[in-house]
Amino acid sequence: MLRVGVQIQPQATSMAEIRGAWRRADVCGVDSIWVWDHFFPLYGDPDAASFEAYTMLAAMAVETTSARIGALVACNAYRNPDLLADMSRTIDHLSDGRFTLGIGSGWFERDFVEYGYELGSAASRLRDLAVALPRIRNRLGALNPGPVGSSLPILVGGGGATVTLRLVAEHADAWNVTGPVDHFREKNLILDEWCERVGRDPRAIERTVGIDAVEIGDWAAYVDAGAEHLIVRLTAPFDLAPVERLLDDVRGMR
């Protein structure tokens, strides 16, 4: 069954607008609501308003009732992996079991530099992620109480064919990458190959893809390419009308 989510991009807007957007999205019936994990805007005015992800997610957990929630994706370098697991478990309880821990190796240089994290290289950040993923699993298993459900899903973001997709095959319950369709299809097939190499059932990993609102008309092509969950990226003022039309189309398919 195709799922539909939204990413509410928390830049150049107010907290009141962000909160209103996630409430509306939850009411209209999306399957998931996400923010991103950056300390500064990624586009437009570099000094525009911006908000931190995990404190927002705690608020989102208690202001929504149906959609799964998470960060698309958290940067591994910004939080100790054991702490990140504990924060995620706590938000999972606040949301009555609707939290997905999205994580990636990180890339946005300004975040690293201005907040005092070591940027390193793409390779070193991926090595750190490879160490962090089992630590997160172990900490989730050791917490008292544990996550609400039998386990807390971990989503890994990224499309690197050599390392990232191997980590997805080894550790993730879900995977996210961006479009366009041909890019998604290529990476999806490579993930299948990694699953075969490491002995993982490829059906065990949910395939999610981030798309812009202008790509909604391509939704069927994404499904043909293997997408199971479309996540529409929304900028302020967070117009949900295209998402509602997509939901109508998907519900008709169901």
ROTI-231115 format. One record per residue (C-alpha): residue number from 1; chain; y, z, x. Coordinates in steps of 0.05 Angstrom, whole numbers. Example, Ala and Ser with C-alpha at 12.3 -4.5 7.8 and 13.67 -1.06 7.14 Angstrom:
# ROTI-231115
{n: 1	chain: A	c2: -90	c3: 156	c1: 246}
{n: 2	chain: A	c2: -21	c3: 143	c1: 273}
***
This chain:
# ROTI-231115
{n: 1	chain: A	c2: 0	c3: 0	c1: 0}
{n: 2	chain: A	c2: 67	c3: -21	c1: 30}
{n: 3	chain: A	c2: 115	c3: 37	c1: 40}
{n: 4	chain: A	c2: 192	c3: 33	c1: 43}
{n: 5	chain: A	c2: 237	c3: 79	c1: 81}
{n: 6	chain: A	c2: 310	c3: 84	c1: 105}
{n: 7	chain: A	c2: 342	c3: 105	c1: 169}
{n: 8	chain: A	c2: 410	c3: 137	c1: 157}
{n: 9	chain: A	c2: 448	c3: 125	c1: 221}
{n: 10	chain: A	c2: 491	c3: 186	c1: 233}
{n: 11	chain: A	c2: 553	c3: 156	c1: 266}
{n: 12	chain: A	c2: 623	c3: 138	c1: 244}
{n: 13	chain: A	c2: 614	c3: 178	c1: 180}
{n: 14	chain: A	c2: 618	c3: 249	c1: 153}
{n: 15	chain: A	c2: 564	c3: 300	c1: 140}
{n: 16	chain: A	c2: 581	c3: 297	c1: 66}
{n: 17	chain: A	c2: 566	c3: 222	c1: 66}
{n: 18	chain: A	c2: 501	c3: 231	c1: 104}
{n: 19	chain: A	c2: 477	c3: 286	c1: 57}
{n: 20	chain: A	c2: 495	c3: 245	c1: -3}
{n: 21	chain: A	c2: 457	c3: 185	c1: 25}
{n: 22	chain: A	c2: 392	c3: 223	c1: 37}
{n: 23	chain: A	c2: 396	c3: 255	c1: -32}
{n: 24	chain: A	c2: 405	c3: 187	c1: -65}
{n: 25	chain: A	c2: 350	c3: 157	c1: -24}
{n: 26	chain: A	c2: 302	c3: 212	c1: -44}
{n: 27	chain: A	c2: 319	c3: 204	c1: -118}
{n: 28	chain: A	c2: 310	c3: 128	c1: -116}
{n: 29	chain: A	c2: 239	c3: 138	c1: -91}
{n: 30	chain: A	c2: 236	c3: 116	c1: -18}
{n: 31	chain: A	c2: 174	c3: 137	c1: 19}
{n: 32	chain: A	c2: 211	c3: 162	c1: 81}
{n: 33	chain: A	c2: 281	c3: 181	c1: 105}
{n: 34	chain: A	c2: 299	c3: 181	c1: 179}
{n: 35	chain: A	c2: 358	c3: 194	c1: 225}
{n: 36	chain: A	c2: 364	c3: 176	c1: 298}
{n: 37	chain: A	c2: 367	c3: 222	c1: 359}
{n: 38	chain: A	c2: 431	c3: 205	c1: 397}
{n: 39	chain: A	c2: 492	c3: 246	c1: 415}
{n: 40	chain: A	c2: 541	c3: 188	c1: 414}
{n: 41	chain: A	c2: 551	c3: 125	c1: 373}
{n: 42	chain: A	c2: 508	c3: 66	c1: 393}
{n: 43	chain: A	c2: 557	c3: 13	c1: 370}
{n: 44	chain: A	c2: 629	c3: 6	c1: 347}
{n: 45	chain: A	c2: 679	c3: 60	c1: 367}
{n: 46	chain: A	c2: 645	c3: 99	c1: 424}
{n: 47	chain: A	c2: 683	c3: 161	c1: 405}
{n: 48	chain: A	c2: 669	c3: 159	c1: 330}
{n: 49	chain: A	c2: 638	c3: 218	c1: 294}
{n: 50	chain: A	c2: 565	c3: 233	c1: 310}
{n: 51	chain: A	c2: 515	c3: 287	c1: 292}
{n: 52	chain: A	c2: 453	c3: 318	c1: 324}
{n: 53	chain: A	c2: 386	c3: 300	c1: 294}
{n: 54	chain: A	c2: 343	c3: 362	c1: 288}
{n: 55	chain: A	c2: 395	c3: 407	c1: 256}
{n: 56	chain: A	c2: 406	c3: 352	c1: 205}
{n: 57	chain: A	c2: 331	c3: 346	c1: 192}
{n: 58	chain: A	c2: 327	c3: 420	c1: 176}
{n: 59	chain: A	c2: 380	c3: 410	c1: 123}
{n: 60	chain: A	c2: 347	c3: 347	c1: 98}
{n: 61	chain: A	c2: 281	c3: 384	c1: 90}
{n: 62	chain: A	c2: 311	c3: 431	c1: 38}
{n: 63	chain: A	c2: 355	c3: 380	c1: 3}
{n: 64	chain: A	c2: 300	c3: 329	c1: -11}
{n: 65	chain: A	c2: 235	c3: 336	c1: -49}
{n: 66	chain: A	c2: 192	c3: 274	c1: -43}
{n: 67	chain: A	c2: 203	c3: 229	c1: 17}
{n: 68	chain: A	c2: 174	c3: 242	c1: 86}
{n: 69	chain: A	c2: 228	c3: 257	c1: 137}
{n: 70	chain: A	c2: 237	c3: 251	c1: 212}
{n: 71	chain: A	c2: 276	c3: 223	c1: 271}
{n: 72	chain: A	c2: 266	c3: 151	c1: 289}
{n: 73	chain: A	c2: 256	c3: 171	c1: 343}
{n: 74	chain: A	c2: 269	c3: 236	c1: 381}
{n: 75	chain: A	c2: 281	c3: 228	c1: 455}
{n: 76	chain: A	c2: 227	c3: 265	c1: 494}
{n: 77	chain: A	c2: 276	c3: 286	c1: 549}
{n: 78	chain: A	c2: 324	c3: 324	c1: 503}
{n: 79	chain: A	c2: 277	c3: 381	c1: 484}
{n: 80	chain: A	c2: 220	c3: 417	c1: 518}
{n: 81	chain: A	c2: 156	c3: 389	c1: 487}
{n: 82	chain: A	c2: 130	c3: 457	c1: 465}
{n: 83	chain: A	c2: 198	c3: 473	c1: 434}
{n: 84	chain: A	c2: 199	c3: 405	c1: 399}
{n: 85	chain: A	c2: 131	c3: 420	c1: 369}
{n: 86	chain: A	c2: 155	c3: 487	c1: 344}
{n: 87	chain: A	c2: 219	c3: 459	c1: 315}
{n: 88	chain: A	c2: 178	c3: 404	c1: 281}
{n: 89	chain: A	c2: 129	c3: 454	c1: 253}
{n: 90	chain: A	c2: 186	c3: 496	c1: 225}
{n: 91	chain: A	c2: 219	c3: 436	c1: 192}
{n: 92	chain: A	c2: 151	c3: 416	c1: 165}
{n: 93	chain: A	c2: 148	c3: 483	c1: 129}
{n: 94	chain: A	c2: 219	c3: 476	c1: 104}
{n: 95	chain: A	c2: 199	c3: 409	c1: 74}
{n: 96	chain: A	c2: 133	c3: 432	c1: 45}
{n: 97	chain: A	c2: 93	c3: 388	c1: 92}
{n: 98	chain: A	c2: 135	c3: 324	c1: 93}
{n: 99	chain: A	c2: 154	c3: 321	c1: 166}
{n: 100	chain: A	c2: 134	c3: 267	c1: 216}
{n: 101	chain: A	c2: 148	c3: 279	c1: 290}
{n: 102	chain: A	c2: 176	c3: 214	c1: 315}
{n: 103	chain: A	c2: 184	c3: 210	c1: 391}
{n: 104	chain: A	c2: 199	c3: 160	c1: 446}
{n: 105	chain: A	c2: 217	c3: 160	c1: 520}
{n: 106	chain: A	c2: 292	c3: 151	c1: 510}
{n: 107	chain: A	c2: 340	c3: 100	c1: 538}
{n: 108	chain: A	c2: 414	c3: 113	c1: 520}
{n: 109	chain: A	c2: 447	c3: 128	c1: 586}
{n: 110	chain: A	c2: 509	c3: 161	c1: 558}
{n: 111	chain: A	c2: 467	c3: 214	c1: 523}
{n: 112	chain: A	c2: 431	c3: 231	c1: 588}
{n: 113	chain: A	c2: 493	c3: 232	c1: 632}
{n: 114	chain: A	c2: 541	c3: 271	c1: 588}
{n: 115	chain: A	c2: 489	c3: 323	c1: 566}
{n: 116	chain: A	c2: 463	c3: 333	c1: 637}
{n: 117	chain: A	c2: 393	c3: 305	c1: 630}
{n: 118	chain: A	c2: 362	c3: 267	c1: 687}
{n: 119	chain: A	c2: 360	c3: 193	c1: 668}
{n: 120	chain: A	c2: 309	c3: 172	c1: 719}
{n: 121	chain: A	c2: 278	c3: 104	c1: 708}
{n: 122	chain: A	c2: 243	c3: 72	c1: 649}
{n: 123	chain: A	c2: 177	c3: 84	c1: 686}
{n: 124	chain: A	c2: 192	c3: 158	c1: 699}
{n: 125	chain: A	c2: 212	c3: 170	c1: 627}
{n: 126	chain: A	c2: 147	c3: 140	c1: 604}
{n: 127	chain: A	c2: 108	c3: 183	c1: 652}
{n: 128	chain: A	c2: 143	c3: 244	c1: 623}
{n: 129	chain: A	c2: 126	c3: 221	c1: 553}
{n: 130	chain: A	c2: 53	c3: 214	c1: 572}
{n: 131	chain: A	c2: 53	c3: 286	c1: 596}
{n: 132	chain: A	c2: 91	c3: 311	c1: 534}
{n: 133	chain: A	c2: 47	c3: 281	c1: 480}
{n: 134	chain: A	c2: -15	c3: 324	c1: 493}
{n: 135	chain: A	c2: 29	c3: 385	c1: 503}
{n: 136	chain: A	c2: 59	c3: 373	c1: 434}
{n: 137	chain: A	c2: -10	c3: 367	c1: 403}
{n: 138	chain: A	c2: -34	c3: 430	c1: 438}
{n: 139	chain: A	c2: 27	c3: 470	c1: 417}
{n: 140	chain: A	c2: 21	c3: 447	c1: 345}
{n: 141	chain: A	c2: -51	c3: 471	c1: 346}
{n: 142	chain: A	c2: -31	c3: 539	c1: 375}
{n: 143	chain: A	c2: 27	c3: 557	c1: 328}
{n: 144	chain: A	c2: 20	c3: 610	c1: 276}
{n: 145	chain: A	c2: 26	c3: 587	c1: 223}
{n: 146	chain: A	c2: 9	c3: 516	c1: 239}
{n: 147	chain: A	c2: 37	c3: 455	c1: 203}
{n: 148	chain: A	c2: 30	c3: 455	c1: 127}
{n: 149	chain: A	c2: -24	c3: 402	c1: 124}
{n: 150	chain: A	c2: -85	c3: 394	c1: 166}
{n: 151	chain: A	c2: -42	c3: 363	c1: 220}
{n: 152	chain: A	c2: 30	c3: 341	c1: 232}
{n: 153	chain: A	c2: 34	c3: 265	c1: 242}
{n: 154	chain: A	c2: 63	c3: 240	c1: 307}
{n: 155	chain: A	c2: 98	c3: 172	c1: 309}
{n: 156	chain: A	c2: 112	c3: 139	c1: 376}
{n: 157	chain: A	c2: 168	c3: 88	c1: 380}
{n: 158	chain: A	c2: 173	c3: 29	c1: 427}
{n: 159	chain: A	c2: 143	c3: -38	c1: 444}
{n: 160	chain: A	c2: 128	c3: -37	c1: 519}
{n: 161	chain: A	c2: 63	c3: -75	c1: 526}
{n: 162	chain: A	c2: 38	c3: -41	c1: 589}
{n: 163	chain: A	c2: 50	c3: 33	c1: 578}
{n: 164	chain: A	c2: 83	c3: 49	c1: 511}
{n: 165	chain: A	c2: 32	c3: 14	c1: 468}
{n: 166	chain: A	c2: -24	c3: 46	c1: 507}
{n: 167	chain: A	c2: 6	c3: 114	c1: 492}
{n: 168	chain: A	c2: 10	c3: 95	c1: 419}
{n: 169	chain: A	c2: -63	c3: 76	c1: 419}
{n: 170	chain: A	c2: -83	c3: 141	c1: 454}
{n: 171	chain: A	c2: -39	c3: 192	c1: 418}
{n: 172	chain: A	c2: -2	c3: 167	c1: 356}
{n: 173	chain: A	c2: -15	c3: 171	c1: 281}
{n: 174	chain: A	c2: 41	c3: 120	c1: 270}
{n: 175	chain: A	c2: 81	c3: 70	c1: 310}
{n: 176	chain: A	c2: 150	c3: 41	c1: 303}
{n: 177	chain: A	c2: 183	c3: -21	c1: 333}
{n: 178	chain: A	c2: 239	c3: -67	c1: 311}
{n: 179	chain: A	c2: 239	c3: -137	c1: 284}
{n: 180	chain: A	c2: 247	c3: -196	c1: 279}
{n: 181	chain: A	c2: 181	c3: -216	c1: 249}
{n: 182	chain: A	c2: 154	c3: -254	c1: 309}
{n: 183	chain: A	c2: 171	c3: -196	c1: 355}
{n: 184	chain: A	c2: 136	c3: -147	c1: 310}
{n: 185	chain: A	c2: 75	c3: -192	c1: 303}
{n: 186	chain: A	c2: 68	c3: -199	c1: 379}
{n: 187	chain: A	c2: 73	c3: -124	c1: 391}
{n: 188	chain: A	c2: 26	c3: -108	c1: 334}
{n: 189	chain: A	c2: -28	c3: -153	c1: 363}
{n: 190	chain: A	c2: -20	c3: -121	c1: 431}
{n: 191	chain: A	c2: -28	c3: -52	c1: 400}
{n: 192	chain: A	c2: -93	c3: -76	c1: 368}
{n: 193	chain: A	c2: -116	c3: -97	c1: 437}
{n: 194	chain: A	c2: -99	c3: -28	c1: 466}
{n: 195	chain: A	c2: -137	c3: 6	c1: 410}
{n: 196	chain: A	c2: -198	c3: -35	c1: 428}
{n: 197	chain: A	c2: -191	c3: -16	c1: 501}
{n: 198	chain: A	c2: -185	c3: 59	c1: 489}
{n: 199	chain: A	c2: -236	c3: 61	c1: 433}
{n: 200	chain: A	c2: -188	c3: 77	c1: 376}
{n: 201	chain: A	c2: -194	c3: 50	c1: 306}
{n: 202	chain: A	c2: -130	c3: 8	c1: 297}
{n: 203	chain: A	c2: -130	c3: 26	c1: 223}
{n: 204	chain: A	c2: -116	c3: 99	c1: 243}
{n: 205	chain: A	c2: -46	c3: 81	c1: 266}
{n: 206	chain: A	c2: 7	c3: 66	c1: 212}
{n: 207	chain: A	c2: 49	c3: 5	c1: 231}
{n: 208	chain: A	c2: 122	c3: 16	c1: 216}
{n: 209	chain: A	c2: 180	c3: -31	c1: 231}
{n: 210	chain: A	c2: 255	c3: -20	c1: 231}
{n: 211	chain: A	c2: 295	c3: -75	c1: 199}
{n: 212	chain: A	c2: 367	c3: -87	c1: 180}
{n: 213	chain: A	c2: 387	c3: -94	c1: 108}
{n: 214	chain: A	c2: 399	c3: -169	c1: 118}
{n: 215	chain: A	c2: 325	c3: -176	c1: 136}
{n: 216	chain: A	c2: 299	c3: -148	c1: 70}
{n: 217	chain: A	c2: 285	c3: -218	c1: 44}
{n: 218	chain: A	c2: 234	c3: -225	c1: 100}
{n: 219	chain: A	c2: 193	c3: -166	c1: 76}
{n: 220	chain: A	c2: 132	c3: -207	c1: 56}
{n: 221	chain: A	c2: 130	c3: -240	c1: 125}
{n: 222	chain: A	c2: 130	c3: -171	c1: 157}
{n: 223	chain: A	c2: 71	c3: -152	c1: 113}
{n: 224	chain: A	c2: 34	c3: -215	c1: 133}
{n: 225	chain: A	c2: 47	c3: -196	c1: 206}
{n: 226	chain: A	c2: 15	c3: -128	c1: 195}
{n: 227	chain: A	c2: 71	c3: -81	c1: 174}
{n: 228	chain: A	c2: 52	c3: -24	c1: 129}
{n: 229	chain: A	c2: 119	c3: 12	c1: 125}
{n: 230	chain: A	c2: 187	c3: -21	c1: 126}
{n: 231	chain: A	c2: 245	c3: 24	c1: 147}
{n: 232	chain: A	c2: 313	c3: -4	c1: 130}
{n: 233	chain: A	c2: 369	c3: 16	c1: 177}
{n: 234	chain: A	c2: 432	c3: 36	c1: 139}
{n: 235	chain: A	c2: 503	c3: 44	c1: 166}
{n: 236	chain: A	c2: 559	c3: 81	c1: 131}
{n: 237	chain: A	c2: 575	c3: 79	c1: 73}
{n: 238	chain: A	c2: 499	c3: 74	c1: 63}
{n: 239	chain: A	c2: 492	c3: 22	c1: 8}
{n: 240	chain: A	c2: 423	c3: 33	c1: -23}
{n: 241	chain: A	c2: 426	c3: -26	c1: -71}
{n: 242	chain: A	c2: 386	c3: -74	c1: -25}
{n: 243	chain: A	c2: 334	c3: -19	c1: -14}
{n: 244	chain: A	c2: 328	c3: -9	c1: -89}
{n: 245	chain: A	c2: 316	c3: -83	c1: -98}
{n: 246	chain: A	c2: 262	c3: -81	c1: -44}
{n: 247	chain: A	c2: 230	c3: -22	c1: -79}
{n: 248	chain: A	c2: 228	c3: -61	c1: -144}
{n: 249	chain: A	c2: 194	c3: -120	c1: -108}
{n: 250	chain: A	c2: 143	c3: -74	c1: -74}
{n: 251	chain: A	c2: 128	c3: -36	c1: -138}
{n: 252	chain: A	c2: 115	c3: -103	c1: -172}
{n: 253	chain: A	c2: 65	c3: -120	c1: -117}
{n: 254	chain: A	c2: 30	c3: -53	c1: -126}
***
